[in-house]
């Protein structure tokens, strides 16, 4: 007996949903969000790492201990590496305060665990790190080299995974429904075929059977075909939408801010003995330290007070009900001054700020 088209459509849709989700999940899992995670030695010398990237993303280069902790030996010697200007032709970026600290020492070096970040693209890369400090003592902590994508990239690919799961779940549900309808249709056809083997009572009864209206089975078959056509259109539209959403031409834009970290050498050796605080209570109520100020006058006031000094700290604080756009505007105005914007978080308020 020929299988109902609804059964075939249900099997195809259900199988496509399962195979599509498994394939998409494996494909997302194979993305190089964690490009490098390898053990290294922090003795004076060179660290070489070859790796490949198969996505576009923003990556950071870090060295850390497996057990955690600072990269400083018991004798006070900390990790110092040669500045990485570029990586396979791509510029390597660092925080501005790191660059200023390096220039203040008069050496083209970087201290600490963060070595820089870069905008990676698909291709092969060779990273060469020159360790200048004698920090062999840190090898006992099993140091590792990490090249990891940004949190935004992780969130973006996790969102792709969730979208793929949702589409597969809906498609699988539709396919399972079509399969159930097809099975019921097949069972009813089998029941109707068995009636041919029943004994005939009278010709009049047979004629009455022939004159019975057509059963409701073809209706479900037509509904199943209609569902499969609608699903095909949805899949085509979904492919077009996700092709645009997954494009690699989207660039990230934002403002550079710091958070207060007292252990950082930037905050320990700031050239300014004074720190300023910009507090926003509402869109029209702004304060510079304890003095009321108009928003448009903030950059000029900071320039007049900071003068020619560089890397001075300007803490930024805002009330919880301040609109996000207003907070971004305040950060942008502070950034127009010589000061460095530092977010005054609830944890930082509990610490002693110089």
Secondary structure, 3 states (H helix, E strand, C coil): CCCCHHHHHHHHHHHHHHHHHHHHHHHHHCCCCEEEEEECCCCCEEEEEEEEECCCEEEEEEEEECCCCCCECCCCCECEEECCCEECCEECECCHHHHHHHHHHCCCEEECCEEEEEEECCEEEEEEEEECCCCHHHHHHCEEEEEEECHHHHHHHHHHHHHHHHHHHHHHHHHHHHHHHHHHHHHHHHHHHHHHHCCCCCHHHHHHHHCCCCCCHHHHHHHHHHHHHHHHHHHHHHHHHHHHHCCCCCCCCCCCCEECCCCCHHHHCCCCCCCEEEEECCCCCEEECCEEECHHHHHHHHHHHHCCCCCCEEEEEECCCCCHHHHHHHHHHHHCCCCEEEECCHHHHCCCCC
